[in-house]
Amino acid sequence: MLVLLNMLTKTMNPAEYICMCGADPDDFYTHHYALNMRFYTHFTSPIRRFADVIVHRQLAKTLMEDAVQENKYELAEWWASTTYKDVKIEQLKSWADNCNVRRTEAREASEESADLFYTLFIKSLESTTELCSVVGVLDQSIDVLILSNGIRKRVYLKELGLVSYDHVPSDLTDESKNVVASIGKLFLQWKRPEPSQTENTYQVQCGCFSTEVQLFSVFRCIVSVHESHNIDNNKDPLEMPRLKVIFYFEKITSFV
């Protein structure tokens, strides 16, 4: 489930704040999928989200205008004290755009922080063994998801010490409809001293061992900090240290 969620959410467009004033609803996809509502806005957390403050004050302005129409001037004055005065549509659009930028930056900072602290943890251990699921098969690399923490990493084939490798791309039976007949695969071949053979690891004519890698294959991997990075004495404090993920030759299982 973790693997599927990671793959599906990566393809989704992030939610955005938009100003609907003077805009055609048909120009935007406003439907909230999970709640099954045509329109939805953040509202409940004005102490931590500026977008919620904007919505609260826009609502206060609407209630103020209703109170004026009902000749409830004291109530209208109270609502007026909690709202913006003379806010232009362009300013609302600018605020919405800025909220989108800041939220994206906050999410990226959170992801990079989790990555950094996990890297520091791995450095304190020197290396550790993790179960990783394949979530992407490329011609010269493999994307894996570390199942214990949900961190996604790219494994470069040139760093695995392989004898050779063969990439078989995905086969599209109908390119116009993107119908996939078979998913991409990688065949890795490398030598290991006294390997323990399994049904997923078999000896080939070259005297090396070959393993098939495809989407959702699960491997035991060695995770360590890349040798080219020195976290303690990094010249550029903004440069992220890179984790190094190494496959064992043994494939644990596959869900495909």
C-alpha positions in Angstrom: 0.0 0.0 0.0 2.8 2.4 0.8 4.4 1.8 -2.6 1.1 2.4 -4.5 0.3 5.6 -2.5 3.8 6.9 -3.2 3.5 6.3 -6.9 0.0 7.6 -7.3 0.4 10.8 -5.3 3.6 11.6 -7.2 1.5 11.9 -10.4 -1.2 14.1 -8.9 -1.2 17.8 -9.2 -0.9 19.6 -5.9 -3.9 21.5 -4.6 -3.8 25.3 -5.3 -5.4 28.4 -3.8 -7.3 30.3 -6.5 -9.3 33.6 -6.4 -12.7 32.9 -8.0 -13.7 36.5 -8.2 -14.6 37.3 -11.8 -13.3 33.8 -12.9 -15.2 31.1 -14.7 -15.5 28.0 -12.5 -15.2 25.9 -15.7 -11.6 27.2 -16.1 -10.5 25.5 -12.9 -10.9 22.0 -11.5 -12.4 23.0 -8.1 -13.9 19.6 -7.1 -12.6 18.1 -3.9 -12.0 14.4 -4.6 -12.1 13.0 -1.0 -15.0 15.1 0.2 -16.9 15.0 -3.1 -17.6 18.7 -3.0 -17.7 21.2 -6.0 -16.0 23.9 -4.0 -13.8 23.7 -1.0 -11.5 26.1 0.9 -9.3 25.9 4.0 -10.9 27.6 6.9 -10.3 26.0 10.3 -6.7 27.0 11.1 -6.3 30.8 10.9 -3.6 30.7 13.6 -1.2 28.8 11.3 -2.4 29.4 7.7 -2.6 32.8 6.1 -5.1 31.5 3.5 -7.6 30.7 6.3 -7.2 34.3 7.7 -8.1 35.6 4.2 -11.2 33.4 4.0 -12.3 34.4 7.5 -12.0 38.1 6.7 -13.8 37.7 3.3 -16.6 35.9 5.2 -16.7 38.7 7.7 -17.1 41.3 4.9 -20.1 39.3 3.5 -21.7 39.2 7.0 -21.1 42.9 7.4 -22.9 43.6 4.1 -25.8 41.4 5.2 -26.0 43.2 8.5 -26.1 46.6 6.7 -29.0 45.4 4.5 -30.9 44.3 7.6 -30.2 47.7 9.3 -28.2 46.1 12.0 -25.5 48.8 12.0 -23.9 47.9 15.4 -23.4 44.3 14.2 -22.2 45.5 10.8 -19.6 47.8 12.6 -18.4 44.8 14.6 -18.0 42.7 11.5 -16.2 45.6 9.7 -13.6 45.6 12.5 -12.5 42.1 11.6 -12.3 42.4 7.8 -10.2 43.9 5.1 -11.2 47.3 3.6 -11.2 48.0 -0.1 -9.3 44.8 -1.1 -8.9 44.5 -4.9 -9.3 41.3 -6.9 -5.8 41.5 -8.1 -4.5 41.7 -4.5 -6.5 38.6 -3.6 -5.0 36.8 -6.6 -1.6 37.8 -5.5 -2.1 36.5 -2.0 -3.4 33.2 -3.4 -0.3 32.8 -5.6 2.0 33.7 -2.6 0.2 31.1 -0.4 0.8 28.5 -3.2 4.5 29.3 -3.4 5.0 29.3 0.4 3.2 26.0 0.9 5.3 24.4 -1.9 8.5 25.7 -0.2 7.3 24.4 3.2 6.6 20.9 1.8 10.0 20.8 0.1 11.8 21.9 3.3 10.0 19.2 5.3 11.0 16.5 2.8 14.6 17.7 2.6 14.8 17.9 6.4 13.5 14.3 6.8 16.1 13.2 4.1 18.9 15.1 5.9 18.2 13.7 9.4 17.8 10.2 8.0 21.2 10.6 6.3 22.8 11.8 9.6 21.3 8.7 11.3 22.7 6.4 8.6 26.1 8.2 9.0 26.1 7.4 12.7 25.5 3.7 11.9 28.0 3.8 8.9 25.5 1.6 7.0 22.3 -0.3 7.5 20.2 -2.9 5.7 16.7 -2.0 4.5 14.0 -3.5 2.4 13.4 -1.5 -0.7 10.7 -1.8 -3.3 11.3 -0.8 -7.0 9.1 2.1 -8.0 10.8 3.0 -11.3 12.9 1.1 -13.9 15.1 3.3 -16.1 17.8 2.5 -18.6 20.7 3.3 -16.3 19.1 3.5 -12.9 16.4 2.2 -10.6 14.2 4.2 -8.3 13.5 2.5 -5.0 11.3 3.2 -2.0 12.8 2.5 1.4 9.9 0.7 3.0 10.7 1.6 6.6 10.4 5.3 6.2 8.9 6.1 2.7 12.1 7.8 1.4 12.5 7.5 -2.3 16.1 7.1 -3.7 17.7 6.5 -7.1 20.1 3.6 -7.5 22.6 4.2 -10.3 23.7 1.0 -12.0 27.3 2.3 -12.5 27.7 2.2 -8.7 26.7 -1.4 -8.3 29.9 -3.0 -9.7 28.0 -4.9 -12.3 29.5 -7.2 -14.9 26.8 -6.0 -17.3 23.2 -5.1 -17.4 20.4 -5.2 -20.0 17.4 -2.9 -20.1 14.1 -4.1 -21.6 11.8 -1.1 -22.1 8.0 -1.2 -21.6 6.1 -2.5 -24.6 3.1 -0.4 -25.7 0.6 -2.4 -27.8 -1.2 0.8 -28.8 0.9 3.9 -28.5 -2.1 6.2 -29.2 -4.0 4.8 -26.2 -0.9 4.1 -24.1 -1.9 0.5 -23.5 1.0 -1.3 -21.8 1.6 -5.0 -22.8 4.6 -5.4 -20.5 6.4 -3.3 -18.0 10.1 -2.4 -18.3 12.7 -4.7 -16.8 16.4 -4.7 -16.0 18.6 -7.8 -16.0 21.6 -7.3 -13.7 24.7 -9.5 -13.8 27.5 -9.3 -11.3 30.0 -11.5 -9.4 29.9 -12.2 -5.7 32.1 -14.5 -3.7 30.3 -17.6 -2.6 26.8 -16.4 -3.2 23.8 -18.2 -1.7 21.6 -18.9 -4.7 17.9 -18.5 -4.6 15.1 -19.1 -7.1 15.4 -15.4 -8.0 19.2 -15.6 -8.5 20.6 -17.9 -11.1 24.0 -18.5 -12.7 24.5 -17.7 -16.3 27.2 -18.6 -18.9 29.5 -15.7 -18.0 30.1 -17.2 -14.6 28.3 -14.3 -12.9 24.9 -14.1 -11.3 21.8 -12.5 -12.9 18.8 -11.0 -11.2 15.6 -9.7 -12.9 14.4 -6.3 -11.7 11.0 -4.9 -12.4 8.3 -2.7 -10.9 7.3 -3.7 -7.3 10.3 -6.1 -6.9 11.5 -6.0 -3.3 15.2 -6.2 -2.5 17.4 -6.1 0.5 19.6 -3.0 0.2 22.6 -1.6 1.9 22.1 2.1 2.7 25.1 4.3 3.5 26.3 7.9 3.0 28.0 8.5 -0.3 31.7 8.7 0.1 32.0 12.0 -1.8 30.1 13.9 1.0 31.5 15.0 4.3 28.5 16.1 6.3 30.5 17.7 9.2 32.8 19.7 7.0 30.6 20.4 4.0 31.8 23.6 2.3 28.3 24.5 1.1 25.8 24.1 4.0 22.9 24.1 1.5 24.3 21.1 -0.4 22.4 18.0 0.6 24.5 14.9 1.4 23.5 11.9 -0.8 22.5 8.5 0.5 24.0 5.6 -1.4 21.7 2.6 -1.9 23.3 -0.7 -3.0 21.4 -3.8 -4.0 22.1 -7.2 -2.8 22.1 -9.7 -5.6 19.2 -11.5 -3.9 15.7 -10.5 -4.7 13.3 -11.1 -1.8 10.0 -11.1 -3.6 7.9 -9.5 -6.3 4.2 -8.5 -6.4 3.9 -8.5 -10.2 
